Amino acid sequence: MTGQRAHEVDVGQLLENRPLGRFHFLTFALCFLILFVDGLDFGSANVGAPSILRAFGAEAGAMGAVFSAGYFGIFLGSVIFGILGDQ
């Protein structure tokens, strides 16, 4: 743009003065639903662990590896996608 100056927008001020709308509440509701469903897999694993152990004839300590792997995956994903999200 030679000779013209681009229109500058203060994004902070724009967001501060904007009211919350239906889109914001829908986004919040979807995020809550995703977190709820994501937590169900750990809850179902806790409930199903005794039956799984009986079905495979495994010792109780074997489920420790299963639960540890799940939490390690959450940790690793948080680190990797946190870094990617910041970029």
PDB file with SEQRES, HELIX, SHEET and CRYST1 records, atoms N, CA, C and O in Angstrom:
SEQRES   1 A   87  MET THR GLY GLN ARG ALA HIS GLU VAL ASP VAL GLY GLN          
SEQRES   2 A   87  LEU LEU GLU ASN ARG PRO LEU GLY ARG PHE HIS PHE LEU          
SEQRES   3 A   87  THR PHE ALA LEU CYS PHE LEU ILE LEU PHE VAL ASP GLY          
SEQRES   4 A   87  LEU ASP PHE GLY SER ALA ASN VAL GLY ALA PRO SER ILE          
SEQRES   5 A   87  LEU ARG ALA PHE GLY ALA GLU ALA GLY ALA MET GLY ALA          
SEQRES   6 A   87  VAL PHE SER ALA GLY TYR PHE GLY ILE PHE LEU GLY SER          
SEQRES   7 A   87  VAL ILE PHE GLY ILE LEU GLY ASP GLN                          
HELIX    1 AA1 VAL A   11  GLU A   16  1                                   6    
HELIX    2 AA2 ARG A   22  PHE A   56  1                                  35    
HELIX    3 AA3 ALA A   62  ASP A   86  1                                  25    
CRYST1    1.000    1.000    1.000  90.00  90.00  90.00 P 1           1          
ATOM      1  N   MET A   1       0.837  -1.168   0.000  1.00  0.00           N  
ATOM      2  CA  MET A   1       0.000   0.000   0.000  1.00  0.00           C  
ATOM      3  C   MET A   1       0.884   1.234   0.000  1.00  0.00           C  
ATOM      4  O   MET A   1       1.371   1.662   1.046  1.00  0.00           O  
ATOM      5  N   THR A   2       1.075   1.764  -1.103  1.00  0.00           N  
ATOM      6  CA  THR A   2       1.903   2.956  -1.185  1.00  0.00           C  
ATOM      7  C   THR A   2       1.021   4.184  -1.034  1.00  0.00           C  
ATOM      8  O   THR A   2       0.017   4.338  -1.730  1.00  0.00           O  
ATOM      9  N   GLY A   3       1.405   5.034  -0.135  1.00  0.00           N  
ATOM     10  CA  GLY A   3       0.693   6.279   0.064  1.00  0.00           C  
ATOM     11  C   GLY A   3      -0.541   6.160   0.953  1.00  0.00           C  
ATOM     12  O   GLY A   3      -1.111   7.182   1.333  1.00  0.00           O  
ATOM     13  N   GLN A   4      -0.965   4.966   1.291  1.00  0.00           N  
ATOM     14  CA  GLN A   4      -2.126   4.789   2.157  1.00  0.00           C  
ATOM     15  C   GLN A   4      -1.690   4.145   3.464  1.00  0.00           C  
ATOM     16  O   GLN A   4      -0.793   3.303   3.502  1.00  0.00           O  
ATOM     17  N   ARG A   5      -2.337   4.556   4.503  1.00  0.00           N  
ATOM     18  CA  ARG A   5      -2.041   3.978   5.807  1.00  0.00           C  
ATOM     19  C   ARG A   5      -3.149   2.984   6.160  1.00  0.00           C  
ATOM     20  O   ARG A   5      -4.336   3.286   6.031  1.00  0.00           O  
ATOM     21  N   ALA A   6      -2.741   1.793   6.608  1.00  0.00           N  
ATOM     22  CA  ALA A   6      -3.715   0.761   6.958  1.00  0.00           C  
ATOM     23  C   ALA A   6      -4.489   1.193   8.200  1.00  0.00           C  
ATOM     24  O   ALA A   6      -3.943   1.854   9.083  1.00  0.00           O  
ATOM     25  N   HIS A   7      -5.748   0.818   8.260  1.00  0.00           N  
ATOM     26  CA  HIS A   7      -6.599   1.132   9.408  1.00  0.00           C  
ATOM     27  C   HIS A   7      -6.187   0.248  10.575  1.00  0.00           C  
ATOM     28  O   HIS A   7      -6.150  -0.976  10.452  1.00  0.00           O  
ATOM     29  N   GLU A   8      -5.877   0.870  11.703  1.00  0.00           N  
ATOM     30  CA  GLU A   8      -5.445   0.120  12.881  1.00  0.00           C  
ATOM     31  C   GLU A   8      -6.638  -0.131  13.795  1.00  0.00           C  
ATOM     32  O   GLU A   8      -7.477   0.745  14.004  1.00  0.00           O  
ATOM     33  N   VAL A   9      -6.693  -1.339  14.331  1.00  0.00           N  
ATOM     34  CA  VAL A   9      -7.777  -1.733  15.225  1.00  0.00           C  
ATOM     35  C   VAL A   9      -7.162  -2.177  16.543  1.00  0.00           C  
ATOM     36  O   VAL A   9      -6.263  -3.018  16.564  1.00  0.00           O  
ATOM     37  N   ASP A  10      -7.648  -1.610  17.641  1.00  0.00           N  
ATOM     38  CA  ASP A  10      -7.217  -2.028  18.970  1.00  0.00           C  
ATOM     39  C   ASP A  10      -8.071  -3.229  19.378  1.00  0.00           C  
ATOM     40  O   ASP A  10      -9.216  -3.071  19.801  1.00  0.00           O  
ATOM     41  N   VAL A  11      -7.508  -4.416  19.248  1.00  0.00           N  
ATOM     42  CA  VAL A  11      -8.260  -5.646  19.486  1.00  0.00           C  
ATOM     43  C   VAL A  11      -8.671  -5.751  20.956  1.00  0.00           C  
ATOM     44  O   VAL A  11      -9.780  -6.200  21.249  1.00  0.00           O  
ATOM     45  N   GLY A  12      -7.808  -5.351  21.876  1.00  0.00           N  
ATOM     46  CA  GLY A  12      -8.141  -5.391  23.295  1.00  0.00           C  
ATOM     47  C   GLY A  12      -9.374  -4.579  23.617  1.00  0.00           C  
ATOM     48  O   GLY A  12     -10.265  -5.042  24.329  1.00  0.00           O  
ATOM     49  N   GLN A  13      -9.423  -3.373  23.097  1.00  0.00           N  
ATOM     50  CA  GLN A  13     -10.587  -2.504  23.341  1.00  0.00           C  
ATOM     51  C   GLN A  13     -11.834  -3.066  22.664  1.00  0.00           C  
ATOM     52  O   GLN A  13     -12.931  -2.991  23.216  1.00  0.00           O  
ATOM     53  N   LEU A  14     -11.667  -3.617  21.493  1.00  0.00           N  
ATOM     54  CA  LEU A  14     -12.796  -4.202  20.770  1.00  0.00           C  
ATOM     55  C   LEU A  14     -13.407  -5.356  21.566  1.00  0.00           C  
ATOM     56  O   LEU A  14     -14.629  -5.468  21.651  1.00  0.00           O  
ATOM     57  N   LEU A  15     -12.564  -6.215  22.149  1.00  0.00           N  
ATOM     58  CA  LEU A  15     -13.065  -7.349  22.923  1.00  0.00           C  
ATOM     59  C   LEU A  15     -13.663  -6.917  24.259  1.00  0.00           C  
ATOM     60  O   LEU A  15     -14.628  -7.519  24.730  1.00  0.00           O  
ATOM     61  N   GLU A  16     -13.102  -5.887  24.866  1.00  0.00           N  
ATOM     62  CA  GLU A  16     -13.611  -5.417  26.164  1.00  0.00           C  
ATOM     63  C   GLU A  16     -15.010  -4.827  26.043  1.00  0.00           C  
ATOM     64  O   GLU A  16     -15.822  -4.960  26.959  1.00  0.00           O  
ATOM     65  N   ASN A  17     -15.294  -4.179  24.922  1.00  0.00           N  
ATOM     66  CA  ASN A  17     -16.573  -3.491  24.753  1.00  0.00           C  
ATOM     67  C   ASN A  17     -17.641  -4.367  24.104  1.00  0.00           C  
ATOM     68  O   ASN A  17     -18.774  -3.922  23.924  1.00  0.00           O  
ATOM     69  N   ARG A  18     -17.304  -5.579  23.758  1.00  0.00           N  
ATOM     70  CA  ARG A  18     -18.249  -6.460  23.070  1.00  0.00           C  
ATOM     71  C   ARG A  18     -19.015  -7.298  24.092  1.00  0.00           C  
ATOM     72  O   ARG A  18     -18.398  -7.916  24.960  1.00  0.00           O  
ATOM     73  N   PRO A  19     -20.337  -7.331  24.008  1.00  0.00           N  
ATOM     74  CA  PRO A  19     -21.115  -8.134  24.961  1.00  0.00           C  
ATOM     75  C   PRO A  19     -21.018  -9.629  24.628  1.00  0.00           C  
ATOM     76  O   PRO A  19     -20.738 -10.017  23.494  1.00  0.00           O  
ATOM     77  N   LEU A  20     -21.262 -10.454  25.660  1.00  0.00           N  
ATOM     78  CA  LEU A  20     -21.281 -11.892  25.436  1.00  0.00           C  
ATOM     79  C   LEU A  20     -22.556 -12.250  24.682  1.00  0.00           C  
ATOM     80  O   LEU A  20     -23.643 -11.764  24.996  1.00  0.00           O  
ATOM     81  N   GLY A  21     -22.399 -13.098  23.696  1.00  0.00           N  
ATOM     82  CA  GLY A  21     -23.546 -13.471  22.877  1.00  0.00           C  
ATOM     83  C   GLY A  21     -23.778 -14.965  22.881  1.00  0.00           C  
ATOM     84  O   GLY A  21     -23.159 -15.710  23.641  1.00  0.00           O  
ATOM     85  N   ARG A  22     -24.678 -15.385  22.021  1.00  0.00           N  
ATOM     86  CA  ARG A  22     -25.040 -16.791  21.921  1.00  0.00           C  
ATOM     87  C   ARG A  22     -23.843 -17.642  21.508  1.00  0.00           C  
ATOM     88  O   ARG A  22     -23.690 -18.767  21.984  1.00  0.00           O  
ATOM     89  N   PHE A  23     -23.002 -17.120  20.637  1.00  0.00           N  
ATOM     90  CA  PHE A  23     -21.806 -17.848  20.188  1.00  0.00           C  
ATOM     91  C   PHE A  23     -20.885 -18.176  21.361  1.00  0.00           C  
ATOM     92  O   PHE A  23     -20.349 -19.282  21.438  1.00  0.00           O  
ATOM     93  N   HIS A  24     -20.698 -17.221  22.273  1.00  0.00           N  
ATOM     94  CA  HIS A  24     -19.818 -17.435  23.428  1.00  0.00           C  
ATOM     95  C   HIS A  24     -20.364 -18.520  24.347  1.00  0.00           C  
ATOM     96  O   HIS A  24     -19.613 -19.372  24.822  1.00  0.00           O  
ATOM     97  N   PHE A  25     -21.661 -18.490  24.598  1.00  0.00           N  
ATOM     98  CA  PHE A  25     -22.273 -19.488  25.465  1.00  0.00           C  
ATOM     99  C   PHE A  25     -22.273 -20.872  24.817  1.00  0.00           C  
ATOM    100  O   PHE A  25     -22.100 -21.879  25.503  1.00  0.00           O  
ATOM    101  N   LEU A  26     -22.467 -20.925  23.502  1.00  0.00           N  
ATOM    102  CA  LEU A  26     -22.408 -22.199  22.790  1.00  0.00           C  
ATOM    103  C   LEU A  26     -20.990 -22.768  22.848  1.00  0.00           C  
ATOM    104  O   LEU A  26     -20.807 -23.968  23.049  1.00  0.00           O  
ATOM    105  N   THR A  27     -20.000 -21.914  22.672  1.00  0.00           N  
ATOM    106  CA  THR A  27     -18.608 -22.354  22.754  1.00  0.00           C  
ATOM    107  C   THR A  27     -18.295 -22.881  24.152  1.00  0.00           C  
ATOM    108  O   THR A  27     -17.647 -23.919  24.293  1.00  0.00           O  
ATOM    109  N   PHE A  28     -18.745 -22.181  25.171  1.00  0.00           N  
ATOM    110  CA  PHE A  28     -18.529 -22.633  26.551  1.00  0.00           C  
ATOM    111  C   PHE A  28     -19.213 -23.976  26.798  1.00  0.00           C  
ATOM    112  O   PHE A  28     -18.629 -24.864  27.418  1.00  0.00           O  
ATOM    113  N   ALA A  29     -20.439 -24.127  26.320  1.00  0.00           N  
ATOM    114  CA  ALA A  29     -21.181 -25.370  26.512  1.00  0.00           C  
ATOM    115  C   ALA A  29     -20.496 -26.536  25.800  1.00  0.00           C  
ATOM    116  O   ALA A  29     -20.413 -27.632  26.356  1.00  0.00           O  
ATOM    117  N   LEU A  30     -20.011 -26.318  24.593  1.00  0.00           N  
ATOM    118  CA  LEU A  30     -19.310 -27.376  23.867  1.00  0.00           C  
ATOM    119  C   LEU A  30     -18.004 -27.759  24.555  1.00  0.00           C  
ATOM    120  O   LEU A  30     -17.666 -28.941  24.620  1.00  0.00           O  
ATOM    121  N   CYS A  31     -17.271 -26.782  25.065  1.00  0.00           N  
ATOM    122  CA  CYS A  31     -16.029 -27.075  25.794  1.00  0.00           C  
ATOM    123  C   CYS A  31     -16.319 -27.874  27.058  1.00  0.00           C  
ATOM    124  O   CYS A  31     -15.584 -28.804  27.391  1.00  0.00           O  
ATOM    125  N   PHE A  32     -17.382 -27.514  27.758  1.00  0.00           N  
ATOM    126  CA  PHE A  32     -17.765 -28.265  28.957  1.00  0.00           C  
ATOM    127  C   PHE A  32     -18.130 -29.695  28.594  1.00  0.00           C  
ATOM    128  O   PHE A  32     -17.731 -30.630  29.288  1.00  0.00           O  
ATOM    129  N   LEU A  33     -18.878 -29.877  27.521  1.00  0.00           N  
ATOM    130  CA  LEU A  33     -19.275 -31.207  27.085  1.00  0.00           C  
ATOM    131  C   LEU A  33     -18.067 -32.053  26.702  1.00  0.00           C  
ATOM    132  O   LEU A  33     -18.016 -33.241  27.020  1.00  0.00           O  
ATOM    133  N   ILE A  34     -17.105 -31.456  26.028  1.00  0.00           N  
ATOM    134  CA  ILE A  34     -15.885 -32.173  25.646  1.00  0.00           C  
ATOM    135  C   ILE A  34     -15.110 -32.607  26.885  1.00  0.00           C  
ATOM    136  O   ILE A  34     -14.641 -33.743  26.954  1.00  0.00           O  
ATOM    137  N   LEU A  35     -14.971 -31.714  27.862  1.00  0.00           N  
ATOM    138  CA  LEU A  35     -14.267 -32.078  29.092  1.00  0.00           C  
ATOM    139  C   LEU A  35     -15.006 -33.171  29.852  1.00  0.00           C  
ATOM    140  O   LEU A  35     -14.379 -34.063  30.422  1.00  0.00           O  
ATOM    141  N   PHE A  36     -16.330 -33.107  29.863  1.00  0.00           N  
ATOM    142  CA  PHE A  36     -17.126 -34.117  30.548  1.00  0.00           C  
ATOM    143  C   PHE A  36     -16.936 -35.485  29.896  1.00  0.00           C  
ATOM    144  O   PHE A  36     -16.703 -36.475  30.590  1.00  0.00           O  
ATOM    145  N   VAL A  37     -17.032 -35.545  28.582  1.00  0.00           N  
ATOM    146  CA  VAL A  37     -16.881 -36.815  27.871  1.00  0.00           C  
ATOM    147  C   VAL A  37     -15.454 -37.330  27.992  1.00  0.00           C  
ATOM    148  O   VAL A  37     -15.241 -38.539  28.092  1.00  0.00           O  
ATOM    149  N   ASP A  38     -14.483 -36.439  27.985  1.00  0.00           N  
ATOM    150  CA  ASP A  38     -13.091 -36.845  28.144  1.00  0.00           C  
ATOM    151  C   ASP A  38     -12.873 -37.476  29.514  1.00  0.00           C  
ATOM    152  O   ASP A  38     -12.091 -38.419  29.635  1.00  0.00           O  
ATOM    153  N   GLY A  39     -13.536 -36.986  30.530  1.00  0.00           N  
ATOM    154  CA  GLY A  39     -13.394 -37.549  31.867  1.00  0.00           C  
ATOM    155  C   GLY A  39     -14.109 -38.871  32.040  1.00  0.00           C  
ATOM    156  O   GLY A  39     -13.794 -39.627  32.959  1.00  0.00           O  
ATOM    157  N   LEU A  40     -15.072 -39.167  31.171  1.00  0.00           N  
ATOM    158  CA  LEU A  40     -15.813 -40.425  31.282  1.00  0.00           C  
ATOM    159  C   LEU A  40     -14.934 -41.645  31.048  1.00  0.00           C  
ATOM    160  O   LEU A  40     -15.178 -42.697  31.638  1.00  0.00           O  
ATOM    161  N   ASP A  41     -13.915 -41.527  30.200  1.00  0.00           N  
ATOM    162  CA  ASP A  41     -13.092 -42.701  29.932  1.00  0.00           C  
ATOM    163  C   ASP A  41     -12.313 -43.139  31.171  1.00  0.00           C  
ATOM    164  O   ASP A  41     -12.145 -44.336  31.404  1.00  0.00           O  
ATOM    165  N   PHE A  42     -11.840 -42.189  31.960  1.00  0.00           N  
ATOM    166  CA  PHE A  42     -11.149 -42.569  33.199  1.00  0.00           C  
ATOM    167  C   PHE A  42     -12.139 -43.113  34.220  1.00  0.00           C  
ATOM    168  O   PHE A  42     -11.825 -44.052  34.951  1.00  0.00           O  
ATOM    169  N   GLY A  43     -13.313 -42.539  34.273  1.00  0.00           N  
ATOM    170  CA  GLY A  43     -14.327 -43.032  35.198  1.00  0.00           C  
ATOM    171  C   GLY A  43     -14.785 -44.436  34.839  1.00  0.00           C  
ATOM    172  O   GLY A  43     -14.980 -45.271  35.722  1.00  0.00           O  
ATOM    173  N   SER A  44     -14.956 -44.700  33.563  1.00  0.00           N  
ATOM    174  CA  SER A  44     -15.397 -46.027  33.149  1.00  0.00           C  
ATOM    175  C   SER A  44     -14.303 -47.065  33.353  1.00  0.00           C  
ATOM    176  O   SER A  44     -14.599 -48.224  33.646  1.00  0.00           O  
ATOM    177  N   ALA A  45     -13.052 -46.670  33.203  1.00  0.00           N  
ATOM    178  CA  ALA A  45     -11.946 -47.596  33.453  1.00  0.00           C  
ATOM    179  C   ALA A  45     -11.892 -47.972  34.929  1.00  0.00           C  
ATOM    180  O   ALA A  45     -11.602 -49.119  35.267  1.00  0.00           O  
ATOM    181  N   ASN A  46     -12.169 -47.019  35.804  1.00  0.00           N  
ATOM    182  CA  ASN A  46     -12.187 -47.321  37.242  1.00  0.00           C  
ATOM    183  C   ASN A  46     -13.314 -48.289  37.586  1.00  0.00           C  
ATOM    184  O   ASN A  46     -13.126 -49.204  38.388  1.00  0.00           O  
ATOM    185  N   VAL A  47     -14.467 -48.093  36.989  1.00  0.00           N  
ATOM    186  CA  VAL A  47     -15.607 -48.958  37.272  1.00  0.00           C  
ATOM    187  C   VAL A  47     -15.397 -50.345  36.663  1.00  0.00           C  
ATOM    188  O   VAL A  47     -15.759 -51.357  37.265  1.00  0.00           O  
ATOM    189  N   GLY A  48     -14.818 -50.382  35.481  1.00  0.00           N  
ATOM    190  CA  GLY A  48     -14.650 -51.653  34.781  1.00  0.00           C  
ATOM    191  C   GLY A  48     -13.415 -52.445  35.157  1.00  0.00           C  
ATOM    192  O   GLY A  48     -13.279 -53.597  34.746  1.00  0.00           O  
ATOM    193  N   ALA A  49     -12.513 -51.860  35.926  1.00  0.00           N  
ATOM    194  CA  ALA A  49     -11.241 -52.521  36.249  1.00  0.00           C  
ATOM    195  C   ALA A  49     -11.416 -53.885  36.906  1.00  0.00           C  
ATOM    196  O   ALA A  49     -10.745 -54.828  36.486  1.00  0.00           O  
ATOM    197  N   PRO A  50     -12.266 -54.047  37.899  1.00  0.00           N  
ATOM    198  CA  PRO A  50     -12.400 -55.380  38.508  1.00  0.00           C  
ATOM    199  C   PRO A  50     -12.872 -56.455  37.519  1.00  0.00           C  
ATOM    200  O   PRO A  50     -12.387 -57.586  37.548  1.00  0.00           O  
ATOM    201  N   SER A  51     -13.805 -56.098  36.661  1.00  0.00           N  
ATOM    202  CA  SER A  51     -14.293 -57.069  35.674  1.00  0.00           C  
ATOM    203  C   SER A  51     -13.218 -57.407  34.652  1.00  0.00           C  
ATOM    204  O   SER A  51     -13.098 -58.558  34.233  1.00  0.00           O  
ATOM    205  N   ILE A  52     -12.444 -56.420  34.255  1.00  0.00           N  
ATOM    206  CA  ILE A  52     -11.357 -56.654  33.299  1.00  0.00           C  
ATOM    207  C   ILE A  52     -10.316 -57.583  33.906  1.00  0.00           C  
ATOM    208  O   ILE A  52      -9.837 -58.505  33.245  1.00  0.00           O  
ATOM    209  N   LEU A  53      -9.968 -57.339  35.161  1.00  0.00           N  
ATOM    210  CA  LEU A  53      -8.988 -58.191  35.834  1.00  0.00           C  
ATOM    211  C   LEU A  53      -9.478 -59.636  35.939  1.00  0.00           C  
ATOM    212  O   LEU A  53      -8.710 -60.570  35.711  1.00  0.00           O  
ATOM    213  N   ARG A  54     -10.741 -59.817  36.280  1.00  0.00           N  
ATOM    214  CA  ARG A  54     -11.307 -61.170  36.371  1.00  0.00           C  
ATOM    215  C   ARG A  54     -11.335 -61.851  35.005  1.00  0.00           C  
ATOM    216  O   ARG A  54     -11.035 -63.040  34.899  1.00  0.00           O  
ATOM    217  N   ALA A  55     -11.695 -61.105  33.961  1.00  0.00           N  
ATOM    218  CA  ALA A  55     -11.805 -61.684  32.621  1.00  0.00           C  
ATOM    219  C   ALA A  55     -10.461 -62.175  32.096  1.00  0.00           C  
ATOM    220  O   ALA A  55     -10.390 -63.196  31.412  1.00  0.00           O  
ATOM    221  N   PHE A  56      -9.401 -61.449  32.419  1.00  0.00           N  
ATOM    222  CA  PHE A  56      -8.083 -61.840  31.925  1.00  0.00           C  
ATOM    223  C   PHE A  56      -7.264 -62.608  32.946  1.00  0.00           C  
ATOM    224  O   PHE A  56      -6.158 -63.057  32.646  1.00  0.00           O  
ATOM    225  N   GLY A  57      -7.793 -62.760  34.134  1.00  0.00           N  
ATOM    226  CA  GLY A  57      -7.067 -63.476  35.175  1.00  0.00           C  
ATOM    227  C   GLY A  57      -5.797 -62.766  35.601  1.00  0.00           C  
ATOM    228  O   GLY A  57      -4.808 -63.410  35.952  1.00  0.00           O  
ATOM    229  N   ALA A  58      -5.819 -61.443  35.572  1.00  0.00           N  
ATOM    230  CA  ALA A  58      -4.630 -60.655  35.900  1.00  0.00           C  
ATOM    231  C   ALA A  58      -4.666 -60.236  37.365  1.00  0.00           C  
ATOM    232  O   ALA A  58      -5.706 -60.283  38.021  1.00  0.00           O  
ATOM    233  N   GLU A  59      -3.505 -59.826  37.854  1.00  0.00           N  
ATOM    234  CA  GLU A  59      -3.406 -59.329  39.226  1.00  0.00           C  
ATOM    235  C   GLU A  59      -3.862 -57.869  39.271  1.00  0.00           C  
ATOM    236  O   GLU A  59      -3.912 -57.187  38.248  1.00  0.00           O  
ATOM    237  N   ALA A  60      -4.190 -57.412  40.467  1.00  0.00           N  
ATOM    238  CA  ALA A  60      -4.678 -56.040  40.634  1.00  0.00           C  
ATOM    239  C   ALA A  60      -3.624 -55.008  40.232  1.00  0.00           C  
ATOM    240  O   ALA A  60      -3.971 -53.932  39.744  1.00  0.00           O  
ATOM    241  N   GLY A  61      -2.370 -55.315  40.426  1.00  0.00           N  
ATOM    242  CA  GLY A  61      -1.301 -54.378  40.084  1.00  0.00           C  
ATOM    243  C   GLY A  61      -1.166 -54.127  38.596  1.00  0.00           C  
ATOM    244  O   GLY A  61      -0.543 -53.145  38.191  1.00  0.00           O  
ATOM    245  N   ALA A  62      -1.737 -54.995  37.775  1.00  0.00           N  
ATOM    246  CA  ALA A  62      -1.632 -54.822  36.323  1.00  0.00           C  
ATOM    247  C   ALA A  62      -2.381 -53.586  35.848  1.00  0.00           C  
ATOM    248  O   ALA A  62      -2.005 -52.975  34.848  1.00  0.00           O  
ATOM    249  N   MET A  63      -3.426 -53.220  36.554  1.00  0.00           N  
ATOM    250  CA  MET A  63      -4.182 -52.032  36.149  1.00  0.00           C  
ATOM    251  C   MET A  63      -3.425 -50.746  36.437  1.00  0.00           C  
ATOM    252  O   MET A  63      -3.743 -49.698  35.875  1.00  0.00           O  
ATOM    253  N   GLY A  64      -2.430 -50.818  37.305  1.00  0.00           N  
ATOM    254  CA  GLY A  64      -1.611 -49.638  37.581  1.00  0.00           C  
ATOM    255  C   GLY A  64      -0.936 -49.126  36.327  1.00  0.00           C  
ATOM    256  O   GLY A  64      -0.847 -47.917  36.113  1.00  0.00           O  
ATOM    257  N   ALA A  65      -0.458 -50.045  35.492  1.00  0.00           N  
ATOM    258  CA  ALA A  65       0.184 -49.642  34.233  1.00  0.00           C  
ATOM    259  C   ALA A  65      -0.818 -48.981  33.298  1.00  0.00           C  
ATOM    260  O   ALA A  65      -0.482 -48.030  32.593  1.00  0.00           O  
ATOM    261  N   VAL A  66      -2.048 -49.486  33.291  1.00  0.00           N  
ATOM    262  CA  VAL A  66      -3.082 -48.915  32.423  1.00  0.00           C  
ATOM    263  C   VAL A  66      -3.403 -47.479  32.841  1.00  0.00           C  
ATOM    264  O   VAL A  66      -3.453 -46.576  32.007  1.00  0.00           O  
ATOM    265  N   PHE A  67      -3.620 -47.282  34.140  1.00  0.00           N  
ATOM    266  CA  PHE A  67      -3.946 -45.940  34.623  1.00  0.00           C  
ATOM    267  C   PHE A  67      -2.759 -44.995  34.489  1.00  0.00           C  
ATOM    268  O   PHE A  67      -2.935 -43.819  34.171  1.00  0.00           O  
ATOM    269  N   SER A  68      -1.565 -45.496  34.727  1.00  0.00           N  
ATOM    270  CA  SER A  68      -0.367 -44.655  34.591  1.00  0.00           C  
ATOM    271  C   SER A  68      -0.177 -44.214  33.151  1.00  0.00           C  
ATOM    272  O   SER A  68       0.178 -43.063  32.893  1.00  0.00           O  
ATOM    273  N   ALA A  69      -0.411 -45.117  32.213  1.00  0.00           N  
ATOM    274  CA  ALA A  69      -0.258 -44.773  30.799  1.00  0.00           C  
ATOM    275  C   ALA A  69      -1.249 -43.681  30.401  1.00  0.00           C  
ATOM    276  O   ALA A  69      -0.919 -42.795  29.613  1.00  0.00           O  
ATOM    277  N   GLY A  70      -2.452 -43.746  30.941  1.00  0.00           N  
ATOM    278  CA  GLY A  70      -3.448 -42.716  30.628  1.00  0.00           C  
ATOM    279  C   GLY A  70      -3.032 -41.346  31.113  1.00  0.00           C  
ATOM    280  O   GLY A  70      -3.129 -40.364  30.378  1.00  0.00           O  
ATOM    281  N   TYR A  71      -2.570 -41.276  32.344  1.00  0.00           N  
ATOM    282  CA  TYR A  71      -2.146 -39.985  32.888  1.00  0.00           C  
ATOM    283  C   TYR A  71      -0.859 -39.496  32.225  1.00  0.00           C  
ATOM    284  O   TYR A  71      -0.674 -38.291  32.053  1.00  0.00           O  
ATOM    285  N   PHE A  72       0.028 -40.412  31.854  1.00  0.00           N  
ATOM    286  CA  PHE A  72       1.241 -40.005  31.145  1.00  0.00           C  
ATOM    287  C   PHE A  72       0.885 -39.431  29.771  1.00  0.00           C  
ATOM    288  O   PHE A  72       1.510 -38.474  29.313  1.00  0.00           O  
ATOM    289  N   GLY A  73      -0.115 -40.018  29.122  1.00  0.00           N  
ATOM    290  CA  GLY A  73      -0.566 -39.498  27.831  1.00  0.00           C  
ATOM    291  C   GLY A  73      -1.149 -38.096  27.954  1.00  0.00           C  
ATOM    292  O   GLY A  73      -0.927 -37.247  27.090  1.00  0.00           O  
ATOM    293  N   ILE A  74      -1.889 -37.858  29.021  1.00  0.00           N  
ATOM    294  CA  ILE A  74      -2.432 -36.519  29.261  1.00  0.00           C  
ATOM    295  C   ILE A  74      -1.299 -35.529  29.488  1.00  0.00           C  
ATOM    296  O   ILE A  74      -1.320 -34.418  28.959  1.00  0.00           O  
ATOM    297  N   PHE A  75      -0.307 -35.937  30.279  1.00  0.00           N  
ATOM    298  CA  PHE A  75       0.841 -35.069  30.548  1.00  0.00           C  
ATOM    299  C   PHE A  75       1.585 -34.744  29.259  1.00  0.00           C  
ATOM    300  O   PHE A  75       1.869 -33.581  28.974  1.00  0.00           O  
ATOM    301  N   LEU A  76       1.896 -35.772  28.487  1.00  0.00           N  
ATOM    302  CA  LEU A  76       2.662 -35.569  27.259  1.00  0.00           C  
ATOM    303  C   LEU A  76       1.882 -34.706  26.256  1.00  0.00           C  
ATOM    304  O   LEU A  76       2.446 -33.812  25.627  1.00  0.00           O  
ATOM    305  N   GLY A  77       0.588 -34.983  26.117  1.00  0.00           N  
ATOM    306  CA  GLY A  77      -0.234 -34.189  25.210  1.00  0.00           C  
ATOM    307  C   GLY A  77      -0.341 -32.739  25.654  1.00  0.00           C  
ATOM    308  O   GLY A  77      -0.344 -31.833  24.821  1.00  0.00           O  
ATOM    309  N   SER A  78      -0.428 -32.515  26.960  1.00  0.00           N  
ATOM    310  CA  SER A  78      -0.513 -31.141  27.472  1.00  0.00           C  
ATOM    311  C   SER A  78       0.759 -30.366  27.162  1.00  0.00           C  
ATOM    312  O   SER A  78       0.703 -29.200  26.771  1.00  0.00           O  
ATOM    313  N   VAL A  79       1.888 -31.007  27.334  1.00  0.00           N  
ATOM    314  CA  VAL A  79       3.167 -30.335  27.059  1.00  0.00           C  
ATOM    315  C   VAL A  79       3.304 -30.042  25.588  1.00  0.00           C  
ATOM    316  O   VAL A  79       3.600 -28.911  25.202  1.00  0.00           O  
ATOM    317  N   ILE A  80       3.091 -31.051  24.758  1.00  0.00           N  
ATOM    318  CA  ILE A  80       3.302 -30.881  23.308  1.00  0.00           C  
ATOM    319  C   ILE A  80       2.303 -29.905  22.705  1.00  0.00           C  
ATOM    320  O   ILE A  80       2.687 -28.986  21.981  1.00  0.00           O  
ATOM    321  N   PHE A  81       1.017 -30.102  23.003  1.00  0.00           N  
ATOM    322  CA  PHE A  81       0.021 -29.225  22.399  1.00  0.00           C  
ATOM    323  C   PHE A  81      -0.016 -27.852  23.062  1.00  0.00           C  
ATOM    324  O   PHE A  81      -0.478 -26.888  22.451  1.00  0.00           O  
ATOM    325  N   GLY A  82       0.460 -27.748  24.296  1.00  0.00           N  
ATOM    326  CA  GLY A  82       0.607 -26.435  24.929  1.00  0.00           C  
ATOM    327  C   GLY A  82       1.638 -25.601  24.207  1.00  0.00           C  
ATOM    328  O   GLY A  82       1.429 -24.415  23.949  1.00  0.00           O  
ATOM    329  N   ILE A  83       2.760 -26.234  23.881  1.00  0.00           N  
ATOM    330  CA  ILE A  83       3.817 -25.534  23.134  1.00  0.00           C  
ATOM    331  C   ILE A  83       3.337 -25.158  21.749  1.00  0.00           C  
ATOM    332  O   ILE A  83       3.567 -24.040  21.286  1.00  0.00           O  
ATOM    333  N   LEU A  84       2.659 -26.107  21.076  1.00  0.00           N  
ATOM    334  CA  LEU A  84       2.132 -25.797  19.733  1.00  0.00           C  
ATOM    335  C   LEU A  84       1.085 -24.695  19.782  1.00  0.00           C  
ATOM    336  O   LEU A  84       1.037 -23.838  18.899  1.00  0.00           O  
ATOM    337  N   GLY A  85       0.252 -24.717  20.808  1.00  0.00           N  
ATOM    338  CA  GLY A  85      -0.776 -23.688  20.938  1.00  0.00           C  
ATOM    339  C   GLY A  85      -0.191 -22.310  21.200  1.00  0.00           C  
ATOM    340  O   GLY A  85      -0.751 -21.306  20.762  1.00  0.00           O  
ATOM    341  N   ASP A  86       0.920 -22.252  21.904  1.00  0.00           N  
ATOM    342  CA  ASP A  86       1.552 -20.962  22.177  1.00  0.00           C  
ATOM    343  C   ASP A  86       2.204 -20.372  20.936  1.00  0.00           C  
ATOM    344  O   ASP A  86       2.386 -19.158  20.839  1.00  0.00           O  
ATOM    345  N   GLN A  87       2.549 -21.223  19.999  1.00  0.00           N  
ATOM    346  CA  GLN A  87       3.180 -20.715  18.781  1.00  0.00           C  
ATOM    347  C   GLN A  87       2.114 -20.217  17.848  1.00  0.00           C  
ATOM    348  O   GLN A  87       2.423 -19.743  16.754  1.00  0.00           O  
TER     349      GLN A  87                                                      
END                                                                             
